[in-house]
Amino acid sequence: LLGAGPVKSVLSSDGRTLCILNERQRTVSFLNTRDNVITGAAQIDQDGQDLAFSNDNSKIYVVHKSKDKLNIIDTSTKRIIKTLSVPSRPVGLVALRKVDKIYAITEESNELLFIDPEDGIKDRVTLSFIPMHLSISPVPDEKLIFIGGRTLSGYILVVFDRLTKEVKILSQPDKATLFLLPLYVW
């Protein structure tokens, strides 16, 4: 059994560990993928929103939308070793694979945050939409970060270039607002 209310999972870069974020149980479960055995769980103090492995798989990062924070969990002890403040309701998280750096998106302030796990937030990019999902390019240079979100007229997909800090729209809806149907409950 993984835990109560599994909502997200992330695989380590070596493929040996799958971490599962359990919302109702407020834990992160560690699954050994070689023999499909749960090796332990890290207790988190609030419901988690998203998680990511550090570049060397030694840490798990967990953002908490309701508490505006990021927990850093040691994968060997399965304990929180540090907590950073991440304001404005963080909803998504990615970690770079070559260096120990993190990007997060915030729902309340519509920002992309660049976070150093040692020092906290280093840079912010304001987005013109409400971000919902975040992923990083699979190519080795990790230059591009993809952000999915929504506007008044529908869903949008943009790409952020980490080197030039340019935000480019890949897909967007028409400018007209969404057609809303009334809902009747009998």
Secondary structure, 3 states (H helix, E strand, C coil): CCCCCEEEEEECCCCCEEEEEECCCCEEEEEECCCCEEEEEEECCCCCCEEEECCCCCEEEEEECCCCEEEEEECCCCEEEEEEECCCCEEEEEECCCCCCEEEEECCCCEEEEEECCCEEEEEEECCCEEEEEEECCCCCCCEEEEEEEECCEEEEEEEECCCCEEEEEECCCCCCCCCCCCCCC
